Amino acid sequence: MMDFIDEAAMSEMMNALRLMTRGAYALQHLRIQTGLRLCANFRDKLKESVEEEEETEDREEQFRQLNMFKGRRQRGEKPAPAPE
């Protein structure tokens, strides 16, 4: 079936495939960057709130939520909706 495709057409198809692959990797890089920034901001806010409040129960709950959030991100699950 592919025997009748000439060299120029094959070259065009390979270039298109390279461009799509490069675009997919660029999108994945942006997704990872965004996730890392989100976690960094969340950790920063946790530290600020821990400094303001010295209650260990609240701190344990916040770190439990952070670990749960990290586990969901690693499994590729969507985040849970915010409580209203």
N, C-alpha and C positions, 0 to 999 in steps of 0.2 A: 504494500500500500504506500509506503514512504519512499519506494524506489524511484518514483518519477519526479520527486522534488529536486529542483536544480540547486546548485551551490549557493547562489545569491539568495534564494528564498530561505534556505536553511540558515544562512548567516543572519538574515533579518529576524528569523524566529529566535535564534540564540541571543541576539542583542535585546530583543523584547523580554525574553526570559531573565536575562541579567538585570535589566532595569526593574522588573517586577520584584525580583529577589532583593535588590538593593533598597527599594521602597519599603518592602516588608520589614527588613532589618532596621531601617530608620524609624519606622513606626514602633517597633518593639523597643528600641532604645529610648524613645520618648516616653513610652508607657512605663518603663522601669524608672526613668528619671522622675517622673511625676509621682510614682508610688514612694520612692525614697524621700522626696521632698515632703510628701504628706505625712509620712511616719516621723520624719525629723521635726516637723512643726508640732505634731501631736506629742512627741516626747518632750519638746521644749515647754509646751503648755503644762504637761504633767509635772515637770520640775518646778515651774513657777507656783503651781497650786500646792505642791508638796511643801514648798518653803513657807507658804502662807498658812497652811494648816498642818499641824503636827499630829493629827489623829492617824494612827496606824491602820485603822479599819478602812478609812477612805483611800489611803495610799495602796493598800492591798487590792481593793476593788478596782482602782484605776489601772494598776499593773495587770490585773486579771483581764480587764477589757482590752488592754494593749496586746497582750498575748493572744487573746481570742481574735482580735483584728488581724494580727500577723498570720495566724493560722489560716484564716479565711483567704487572705491574699495569696499565700503559698499554694493553697488548693485551687485558686482561680475562681472562688465563689464571689458573687456580688455582695457588697456590704448590706447589712440589715438596715431597714429604714429607721430614721431617727424617731425616737419616742416623742409623742406629742403631748 
